[in-house]
Amino acid sequence: MLFYFALLAVSLAFYWVGRKYAYWKQRGVPYVEPSFPFGNLQLMRTRHISLQMQDAYKKLNDSGKKFGGVFFFIEPLAIILDLDFAKDVYVKDFQYFHDRGVYSNEKADPITAHLVTMEGTKWKNLRAKLTPTFTSGKMKMMFPTIIGVAEQFRKCMQVEANRGGEVEMKEFLSRFTTDVIGTCAFGLECNSLKDPEAKFRQMGRKALTATPMVFLRRIFSVTFRDLAKALNIRLSDPEVADFFMNAVRETIEYRENNKIQRNDFMDLLIKLKNEDPIDDGTRQPLDRLTFNEIAAQAFVFFLAGFETSSTAMSFCLYELAKNQEIQDKARKNVQEVLARHEGKMTYEAVHEMRYIENCINESLRKYPPIPNILRNTTKDYHVPDMNVTLEKGYRVMLPVYAIHHDARYYPDPEKYDPDRFSPEETAKRHQMAFVPFGDGPRICIGMRFGMMQARVGLAYLLQNFRFKLSPKTSRELKFIASSSVLASEGGLWLNIEKL
């Protein structure tokens, strides 16, 4: 009897999985054939998920449809193929797709309940409250702090140049951005440029280190959010979470006890903790921020701020080291702008370095730090011209890496060419052909800050040093398969020469 019950259970399981894998076929949507149990994910292989989704994108592109179907485990996921449809999802029909569908567990893992993972009205209200932190005026106030760290960075690079000049640039740039973000977000001297094992640098490194099992847990939690919450799965490392919780607690107590105010991110969060909620008649009042919510916002600002900027800069320097004539052109841009500003690295001067910005953008195109962006369908959405309904609760993916490497938008996409981002070339492209920060109301809130520190870092480096490829770094990079952010295996080693 037990045997028959087991056979029935197995048969029902196969039937249920088969029904799941027939989801796109039943709706007449082109899809990539899945295999049990991972669907279209190749978790046991060594290819980064950005390349896996690029494969699916290429297979489905000839269908002429707005989107195609793939599967994460047994869950259907729509992958966007058409840029007009991408604009519908991220901009025009945002009210159907306002949530990221990213897993967080506020109870078991409070530090993950931040602006990136928040949903609905709570996200909307907090976003409105935090937006003033990233205005031009606030950026200008933080600029001298960034310059101060950049000066330390230059001295640090000088020491390395004198030692022989072969450095792993990703690590050094992470130390630079860690000190910038630590100062601007926490008002603390992180000292990671002076000490590579400084606590903030250790914790930042640990927060982004993903073993294959951790990576699998992240994918599982995104795919089966309700089950992950029921199982009380946490994604943050307990030591990392405790460190940032304590850092935020100590910072708040010190500032409040000593009545210290600074023009930084933490200052705004403290005000949101203490002010009375206001209802202006257009939205629900936002409750005062709790300590856990403040810690979560500071954590994500730190993590996103140091990692994405250092990633963009390191890939940019890698390409400039491969292409010396482009490096010379970028350096000339820095020198010419500084000459107009009496040799001073001012806020206005940095924003006049248009070619430096083009170089960063081309790096973000070729190596987008976040290679795929998810949206959750919050209510049934009828897809125009396809007679298909994306049902509430299902996810839509923008394959950023695949779009950025699509020859229809970027001829010879593997070539590094900053001139793609001249005003004339940019004007010819679809708005959604370049989306390293997402788009629409949920575009990355710290985009301007990240670009500013990247401009400053690169301007200082190019003004003072020349970069060449080290024999340790391949001209054909291989990405770390288990990393959520695009990262090169073995790091990015460069030779630096003082000018």
Secondary structure, DSSP 8 states (H G I E B T S, - for coil): -HHHHHHHHHHHHHHHHHHHHTHHHHTT--B---BTTTBT--TTSS--HHHHHHHHHHHHHTT--SEEEEEETTEEEEEE--HHHHHIIIIITGGGS-B------TTT-GGG-STTT--HHHHHHHHHHHGGGGSHHHHHHHHHHHHHHHHHHHHHHHHHHHHT-EEEHHHHHHHHHHHHHIIIII-----TTT-TT-HHHHHHHHHH---HHHHHHHHHHHHTHHHHHHTT---S-HHHHHHHHHHHHHHHHHHHHTT---SSHHHHHHHHHHS-----SSS-------HHHHHHHHHHHHHHHHHHHHHHHHHHHHHHHH-HHHHHHHHHHHHHHHHHTTT---HHHHHT-HHHHHHHHHHHHHS-SS--EEEE--S-EEETTTTEEE-TT-EEEE-HHHHHT-TTTSSSTTS--GGGGSHHHHHHS-GGG--TT--GGGS-TTHHHHHHHHHHHHHHHHHHEEEEE-TTS-SS--B-TT-SS--BTT--EEEEEE-
